[in-house]
Amino acid sequence: MKVLIDVSVVPLGVGLSLSRYVAACEGVFKEAGLTTRLHAYGTNVEGEWSVVFRALERCHLVLHEMGAVRVSTNLRCGTRTDKTQSIDDKVRSVRDKLGQG
């Protein structure tokens, strides 16, 4: 089953700058062959359910390996049965309605 997620993986107690941890998770998602779109407060990820959630687990493991004792994830996910829809499809649909096609 295909899934689109919006995820923010946050290591706790590691200081103010989190960009190296974000980059590490981005690398995990890319290594898993997933499509991502980074944004200011998280990442959109698309792919097969099992691959996406294995990668998310790997993000936690990698951040722990980097020294984060606690990792908190905020996640929204969506699936469809009527059609396959990508991150780009969803964004394009809104832009079309705004006349920005």
PyMOL CGO cylinders between C-alpha atoms (Angstrom):
from pymol import cmd
from pymol.cgo import CYLINDER

trace = [
    CYLINDER, 0.00, 0.00, 0.00, 1.31, 3.44, -0.95, 0.3, 1, 1, 1, 1, 1, 1,
    CYLINDER, 1.31, 3.44, -0.95, 1.45, 6.09, 1.78, 0.3, 1, 1, 1, 1, 1, 1,
    CYLINDER, 1.45, 6.09, 1.78, 2.24, 9.80, 1.96, 0.3, 1, 1, 1, 1, 1, 1,
    CYLINDER, 2.24, 9.80, 1.96, 3.54, 11.06, 5.28, 0.3, 1, 1, 1, 1, 1, 1,
    CYLINDER, 3.54, 11.06, 5.28, 4.45, 14.39, 6.78, 0.3, 1, 1, 1, 1, 1, 1,
    CYLINDER, 4.45, 14.39, 6.78, 7.00, 13.74, 9.47, 0.3, 1, 1, 1, 1, 1, 1,
    CYLINDER, 7.00, 13.74, 9.47, 9.14, 15.67, 11.92, 0.3, 1, 1, 1, 1, 1, 1,
    CYLINDER, 9.14, 15.67, 11.92, 11.75, 13.59, 13.75, 0.3, 1, 1, 1, 1, 1, 1,
    CYLINDER, 11.75, 13.59, 13.75, 13.13, 15.58, 16.68, 0.3, 1, 1, 1, 1, 1, 1,
    CYLINDER, 13.13, 15.58, 16.68, 16.07, 14.57, 18.85, 0.3, 1, 1, 1, 1, 1, 1,
    CYLINDER, 16.07, 14.57, 18.85, 15.66, 15.98, 22.36, 0.3, 1, 1, 1, 1, 1, 1,
    CYLINDER, 15.66, 15.98, 22.36, 18.40, 17.43, 24.54, 0.3, 1, 1, 1, 1, 1, 1,
    CYLINDER, 18.40, 17.43, 24.54, 20.93, 17.91, 21.74, 0.3, 1, 1, 1, 1, 1, 1,
    CYLINDER, 20.93, 17.91, 21.74, 21.03, 21.70, 21.56, 0.3, 1, 1, 1, 1, 1, 1,
    CYLINDER, 21.03, 21.70, 21.56, 19.32, 24.28, 19.38, 0.3, 1, 1, 1, 1, 1, 1,
    CYLINDER, 19.32, 24.28, 19.38, 20.53, 23.35, 15.90, 0.3, 1, 1, 1, 1, 1, 1,
    CYLINDER, 20.53, 23.35, 15.90, 18.93, 20.22, 14.52, 0.3, 1, 1, 1, 1, 1, 1,
    CYLINDER, 18.93, 20.22, 14.52, 20.03, 20.43, 10.88, 0.3, 1, 1, 1, 1, 1, 1,
    CYLINDER, 20.03, 20.43, 10.88, 22.61, 17.63, 11.11, 0.3, 1, 1, 1, 1, 1, 1,
    CYLINDER, 22.61, 17.63, 11.11, 19.92, 15.31, 12.47, 0.3, 1, 1, 1, 1, 1, 1,
    CYLINDER, 19.92, 15.31, 12.47, 17.49, 16.36, 9.75, 0.3, 1, 1, 1, 1, 1, 1,
    CYLINDER, 17.49, 16.36, 9.75, 20.20, 15.68, 7.16, 0.3, 1, 1, 1, 1, 1, 1,
    CYLINDER, 20.20, 15.68, 7.16, 20.81, 12.24, 8.68, 0.3, 1, 1, 1, 1, 1, 1,
    CYLINDER, 20.81, 12.24, 8.68, 17.12, 11.33, 8.37, 0.3, 1, 1, 1, 1, 1, 1,
    CYLINDER, 17.12, 11.33, 8.37, 17.00, 12.70, 4.84, 0.3, 1, 1, 1, 1, 1, 1,
    CYLINDER, 17.00, 12.70, 4.84, 19.88, 10.36, 4.04, 0.3, 1, 1, 1, 1, 1, 1,
    CYLINDER, 19.88, 10.36, 4.04, 17.99, 7.42, 5.53, 0.3, 1, 1, 1, 1, 1, 1,
    CYLINDER, 17.99, 7.42, 5.53, 14.94, 8.16, 3.39, 0.3, 1, 1, 1, 1, 1, 1,
    CYLINDER, 14.94, 8.16, 3.39, 17.06, 8.55, 0.23, 0.3, 1, 1, 1, 1, 1, 1,
    CYLINDER, 17.06, 8.55, 0.23, 18.96, 5.35, 0.99, 0.3, 1, 1, 1, 1, 1, 1,
    CYLINDER, 18.96, 5.35, 0.99, 15.61, 3.56, 1.23, 0.3, 1, 1, 1, 1, 1, 1,
    CYLINDER, 15.61, 3.56, 1.23, 14.75, 4.85, -2.27, 0.3, 1, 1, 1, 1, 1, 1,
    CYLINDER, 14.75, 4.85, -2.27, 11.89, 7.02, -1.05, 0.3, 1, 1, 1, 1, 1, 1,
    CYLINDER, 11.89, 7.02, -1.05, 10.72, 10.29, -2.58, 0.3, 1, 1, 1, 1, 1, 1,
    CYLINDER, 10.72, 10.29, -2.58, 10.99, 13.21, -0.16, 0.3, 1, 1, 1, 1, 1, 1,
    CYLINDER, 10.99, 13.21, -0.16, 10.28, 16.90, -0.04, 0.3, 1, 1, 1, 1, 1, 1,
    CYLINDER, 10.28, 16.90, -0.04, 11.96, 18.78, 2.78, 0.3, 1, 1, 1, 1, 1, 1,
    CYLINDER, 11.96, 18.78, 2.78, 10.13, 21.80, 4.20, 0.3, 1, 1, 1, 1, 1, 1,
    CYLINDER, 10.13, 21.80, 4.20, 10.77, 24.22, 7.06, 0.3, 1, 1, 1, 1, 1, 1,
    CYLINDER, 10.77, 24.22, 7.06, 9.26, 22.07, 9.82, 0.3, 1, 1, 1, 1, 1, 1,
    CYLINDER, 9.26, 22.07, 9.82, 9.52, 18.53, 8.50, 0.3, 1, 1, 1, 1, 1, 1,
    CYLINDER, 9.52, 18.53, 8.50, 9.63, 16.27, 5.50, 0.3, 1, 1, 1, 1, 1, 1,
    CYLINDER, 9.63, 16.27, 5.50, 7.02, 14.80, 3.18, 0.3, 1, 1, 1, 1, 1, 1,
    CYLINDER, 7.02, 14.80, 3.18, 7.79, 11.20, 2.23, 0.3, 1, 1, 1, 1, 1, 1,
    CYLINDER, 7.79, 11.20, 2.23, 6.06, 8.93, -0.26, 0.3, 1, 1, 1, 1, 1, 1,
    CYLINDER, 6.06, 8.93, -0.26, 6.46, 5.23, -0.87, 0.3, 1, 1, 1, 1, 1, 1,
    CYLINDER, 6.46, 5.23, -0.87, 5.28, 1.78, 0.10, 0.3, 1, 1, 1, 1, 1, 1,
    CYLINDER, 5.28, 1.78, 0.10, 3.97, 1.61, 3.68, 0.3, 1, 1, 1, 1, 1, 1,
    CYLINDER, 3.97, 1.61, 3.68, 6.46, -0.99, 4.88, 0.3, 1, 1, 1, 1, 1, 1,
    CYLINDER, 6.46, -0.99, 4.88, 9.46, 0.79, 3.34, 0.3, 1, 1, 1, 1, 1, 1,
    CYLINDER, 9.46, 0.79, 3.34, 8.43, 4.19, 4.72, 0.3, 1, 1, 1, 1, 1, 1,
    CYLINDER, 8.43, 4.19, 4.72, 7.92, 2.91, 8.25, 0.3, 1, 1, 1, 1, 1, 1,
    CYLINDER, 7.92, 2.91, 8.25, 11.12, 0.84, 8.24, 0.3, 1, 1, 1, 1, 1, 1,
    CYLINDER, 11.12, 0.84, 8.24, 12.97, 4.00, 7.20, 0.3, 1, 1, 1, 1, 1, 1,
    CYLINDER, 12.97, 4.00, 7.20, 11.29, 5.96, 9.98, 0.3, 1, 1, 1, 1, 1, 1,
    CYLINDER, 11.29, 5.96, 9.98, 12.45, 3.34, 12.48, 0.3, 1, 1, 1, 1, 1, 1,
    CYLINDER, 12.45, 3.34, 12.48, 15.95, 3.62, 10.99, 0.3, 1, 1, 1, 1, 1, 1,
    CYLINDER, 15.95, 3.62, 10.99, 15.83, 7.41, 11.51, 0.3, 1, 1, 1, 1, 1, 1,
    CYLINDER, 15.83, 7.41, 11.51, 15.28, 6.84, 15.21, 0.3, 1, 1, 1, 1, 1, 1,
    CYLINDER, 15.28, 6.84, 15.21, 18.14, 4.35, 15.38, 0.3, 1, 1, 1, 1, 1, 1,
    CYLINDER, 18.14, 4.35, 15.38, 20.51, 6.67, 13.51, 0.3, 1, 1, 1, 1, 1, 1,
    CYLINDER, 20.51, 6.67, 13.51, 19.68, 9.64, 15.74, 0.3, 1, 1, 1, 1, 1, 1,
    CYLINDER, 19.68, 9.64, 15.74, 20.27, 7.51, 18.83, 0.3, 1, 1, 1, 1, 1, 1,
    CYLINDER, 20.27, 7.51, 18.83, 23.61, 6.43, 17.33, 0.3, 1, 1, 1, 1, 1, 1,
    CYLINDER, 23.61, 6.43, 17.33, 24.42, 10.14, 16.90, 0.3, 1, 1, 1, 1, 1, 1,
    CYLINDER, 24.42, 10.14, 16.90, 24.00, 10.61, 20.65, 0.3, 1, 1, 1, 1, 1, 1,
    CYLINDER, 24.00, 10.61, 20.65, 20.37, 11.62, 21.05, 0.3, 1, 1, 1, 1, 1, 1,
    CYLINDER, 20.37, 11.62, 21.05, 19.02, 9.85, 24.12, 0.3, 1, 1, 1, 1, 1, 1,
    CYLINDER, 19.02, 9.85, 24.12, 15.41, 10.76, 23.28, 0.3, 1, 1, 1, 1, 1, 1,
    CYLINDER, 15.41, 10.76, 23.28, 13.78, 11.10, 19.88, 0.3, 1, 1, 1, 1, 1, 1,
    CYLINDER, 13.78, 11.10, 19.88, 10.23, 12.31, 19.36, 0.3, 1, 1, 1, 1, 1, 1,
    CYLINDER, 10.23, 12.31, 19.36, 8.36, 11.98, 16.07, 0.3, 1, 1, 1, 1, 1, 1,
    CYLINDER, 8.36, 11.98, 16.07, 5.30, 13.88, 14.93, 0.3, 1, 1, 1, 1, 1, 1,
    CYLINDER, 5.30, 13.88, 14.93, 3.60, 12.12, 12.06, 0.3, 1, 1, 1, 1, 1, 1,
    CYLINDER, 3.60, 12.12, 12.06, 0.63, 12.52, 9.76, 0.3, 1, 1, 1, 1, 1, 1,
    CYLINDER, 0.63, 12.52, 9.76, 0.00, 9.87, 7.14, 0.3, 1, 1, 1, 1, 1, 1,
    CYLINDER, 0.00, 9.87, 7.14, -2.53, 9.24, 4.44, 0.3, 1, 1, 1, 1, 1, 1,
    CYLINDER, -2.53, 9.24, 4.44, -3.45, 6.45, 2.09, 0.3, 1, 1, 1, 1, 1, 1,
    CYLINDER, -3.45, 6.45, 2.09, -5.88, 6.20, -0.81, 0.3, 1, 1, 1, 1, 1, 1,
    CYLINDER, -5.88, 6.20, -0.81, -7.58, 3.27, -2.49, 0.3, 1, 1, 1, 1, 1, 1,
    CYLINDER, -7.58, 3.27, -2.49, -9.11, 5.09, -5.46, 0.3, 1, 1, 1, 1, 1, 1,
    CYLINDER, -9.11, 5.09, -5.46, -5.86, 6.21, -7.13, 0.3, 1, 1, 1, 1, 1, 1,
    CYLINDER, -5.86, 6.21, -7.13, -2.13, 6.59, -6.68, 0.3, 1, 1, 1, 1, 1, 1,
    CYLINDER, -2.13, 6.59, -6.68, -1.20, 10.13, -5.69, 0.3, 1, 1, 1, 1, 1, 1,
    CYLINDER, -1.20, 10.13, -5.69, 2.27, 11.61, -5.28, 0.3, 1, 1, 1, 1, 1, 1,
    CYLINDER, 2.27, 11.61, -5.28, 3.49, 14.60, -3.30, 0.3, 1, 1, 1, 1, 1, 1,
    CYLINDER, 3.49, 14.60, -3.30, 3.77, 16.51, -6.59, 0.3, 1, 1, 1, 1, 1, 1,
    CYLINDER, 3.77, 16.51, -6.59, 0.20, 15.55, -7.56, 0.3, 1, 1, 1, 1, 1, 1,
    CYLINDER, 0.20, 15.55, -7.56, -1.17, 16.98, -4.31, 0.3, 1, 1, 1, 1, 1, 1,
    CYLINDER, -1.17, 16.98, -4.31, 0.78, 20.25, -4.65, 0.3, 1, 1, 1, 1, 1, 1,
    CYLINDER, 0.78, 20.25, -4.65, -0.09, 20.57, -8.34, 0.3, 1, 1, 1, 1, 1, 1,
    CYLINDER, -0.09, 20.57, -8.34, -3.80, 20.19, -7.59, 0.3, 1, 1, 1, 1, 1, 1,
    CYLINDER, -3.80, 20.19, -7.59, -3.77, 23.16, -5.22, 0.3, 1, 1, 1, 1, 1, 1,
    CYLINDER, -3.77, 23.16, -5.22, -1.58, 25.28, -7.50, 0.3, 1, 1, 1, 1, 1, 1,
    CYLINDER, -1.58, 25.28, -7.50, -3.94, 24.61, -10.42, 0.3, 1, 1, 1, 1, 1, 1,
    CYLINDER, -3.94, 24.61, -10.42, -6.84, 25.87, -8.35, 0.3, 1, 1, 1, 1, 1, 1,
    CYLINDER, -6.84, 25.87, -8.35, -4.82, 29.00, -7.53, 0.3, 1, 1, 1, 1, 1, 1,
    CYLINDER, -4.82, 29.00, -7.53, -4.13, 29.57, -11.22, 0.3, 1, 1, 1, 1, 1, 1,
    CYLINDER, -4.13, 29.57, -11.22, -0.42, 28.85, -10.71, 0.3, 1, 1, 1, 1, 1, 1,
    CYLINDER, -0.42, 28.85, -10.71, -0.45, 25.57, -12.73, 0.3, 1, 1, 1, 1, 1, 1,
]
cmd.load_cgo(trace, "trace")
